[in-house]
Amino acid sequence: MSGAGAPDFFYREAQRLGYVARSAFKLLQIQNQFKLITSGSSVLDLGCAPGAWLQVACQSLGPPRNGGSVLGIDLKEKGFSVILSDMCPLVSGITTRDAALSVELGMQAVNLALGEAALGVGDVIHGKDNDNVDDSTSVSDCDGVLRQGGHLVIKLLESEDTQEFSRMLKPLFRKSSLLRPKATRSSSREIYLICQSLKART
Ligand SMILES: C[S@@+](CC[C@H](N)C(=O)[O-])C[C@H]1O[C@@H](n2cnc3c(N)ncnc32)[C@H](O)[C@@H]1O
């Protein structure tokens, strides 16, 4: 007999099979009996840490070409190591309007990624309080979902704000670059801001 804390059959099996917790076998049993997750399912896992159900759910999705996805959330910090935003507004053809909307979408991605650390960036891009933001800004009390060392990619429609957007994020990351991919149509104003390696919180 195994009490709580004693390595039992399921604990040892989880270790052998590479699951992060024995709870994997609970979802495996649910799957075996009810087959809820099928190829191409989209799954939301509430209370996902440490991630054993995520592992089982991902294994149950079938081949990536079927388009399945698993998203987990938890009170415990997990964070993402890469955040990609290819968000783009519905283009109206009014260049300044489209560019401003793309900056708004870019800021939403930055806010999600960096949380509190993004506040100064938004103020400067919107022309407020420029004097209070220092180029040596570092990530403080970051409550965003991008992990330290993580990378952020944001699509923008190029305008006079693009360089400012890039300049204000630069101090928060080890490296930042602007890229116009070869696959971008020549008529498009899109450009990608690639921010690499989020600096440590202070
Ligand atoms: C039993 S564990 C889940 C184990 C997970 N299914 C697995 O297989 O790895 C319960 C989780 O619920 C999370 N949790 C509790 N309350 C929560 C809340 N209000 N929002 C998000 N997560 C929560 C806890 O942080 C904990 O990680």
Ligand as a Chemical Component Dictionary entry (heavy atoms), coordinates in Angstrom:
data_LIG
# 
_chem_comp.id                   LIG 
_chem_comp.type                 NON-POLYMER 
_chem_comp.pdbx_formal_charge   0 
_chem_comp.three_letter_code    LIG 
# 
loop_
_chem_comp_atom.comp_id 
_chem_comp_atom.atom_id 
_chem_comp_atom.alt_atom_id 
_chem_comp_atom.type_symbol 
_chem_comp_atom.charge 
_chem_comp_atom.model_Cartn_x 
_chem_comp_atom.model_Cartn_y 
_chem_comp_atom.model_Cartn_z 
_chem_comp_atom.pdbx_ordinal 
LIG C1  C1  C 0  -4.145 19.569 -9.208  1  
LIG S1  S1  S 1  -3.301 20.959 -9.889  2  
LIG C2  C2  C 0  -3.571 20.669 -11.616 3  
LIG C3  C3  C 0  -2.671 19.590 -12.193 4  
LIG C4  C4  C 0  -2.680 19.587 -13.726 5  
LIG N1  N1  N 0  -3.985 19.192 -14.245 6  
LIG C5  C5  C 0  -1.651 18.636 -14.233 7  
LIG O1  O1  O 0  -1.997 17.535 -14.646 8  
LIG O2  O2  O -1 -0.441 19.003 -14.264 9  
LIG C6  C6  C 0  -4.424 22.294 -9.578  10 
LIG C7  C7  C 0  -3.943 23.620 -10.153 11 
LIG O3  O3  O 0  -5.033 24.544 -10.086 12 
LIG C8  C8  C 0  -4.475 25.845 -10.007 13 
LIG N2  N2  N 0  -5.498 26.822 -9.627  14 
LIG C9  C9  C 0  -6.185 26.913 -8.484  15 
LIG N3  N3  N 0  -7.026 27.971 -8.509  16 
LIG C10 C10 C 0  -6.880 28.563 -9.697  17 
LIG C11 C11 C 0  -7.451 29.699 -10.334 18 
LIG N4  N4  N 0  -8.372 30.444 -9.711  19 
LIG N5  N5  N 0  -7.046 30.033 -11.560 20 
LIG C12 C12 C 0  -6.097 29.311 -12.201 21 
LIG N6  N6  N 0  -5.507 28.213 -11.660 22 
LIG C13 C13 C 0  -5.884 27.840 -10.425 23 
LIG C14 C14 C 0  -3.378 25.661 -8.994  24 
LIG O4  O4  O 0  -2.412 26.698 -9.095  25 
LIG C15 C15 C 0  -2.820 24.276 -9.372  26 
LIG O5  O5  O 0  -1.667 24.403 -10.181 27 
# 
loop_
_chem_comp_bond.comp_id 
_chem_comp_bond.atom_id_1 
_chem_comp_bond.atom_id_2 
_chem_comp_bond.value_order 
_chem_comp_bond.pdbx_ordinal 
LIG C1  S1  SING 1  
LIG S1  C2  SING 2  
LIG S1  C6  SING 3  
LIG C2  C3  SING 4  
LIG C3  C4  SING 5  
LIG C4  N1  SING 6  
LIG C4  C5  SING 7  
LIG C5  O1  DOUB 8  
LIG C5  O2  SING 9  
LIG C6  C7  SING 10 
LIG C7  O3  SING 11 
LIG C7  C15 SING 12 
LIG O3  C8  SING 13 
LIG C8  N2  SING 14 
LIG C8  C14 SING 15 
LIG N2  C9  SING 16 
LIG N2  C13 SING 17 
LIG C9  N3  DOUB 18 
LIG N3  C10 SING 19 
LIG C10 C11 SING 20 
LIG C10 C13 DOUB 21 
LIG C11 N4  SING 22 
LIG C11 N5  DOUB 23 
LIG N5  C12 SING 24 
LIG C12 N6  DOUB 25 
LIG N6  C13 SING 26 
LIG C14 O4  SING 27 
LIG C14 C15 SING 28 
LIG C15 O5  SING 29 
# 
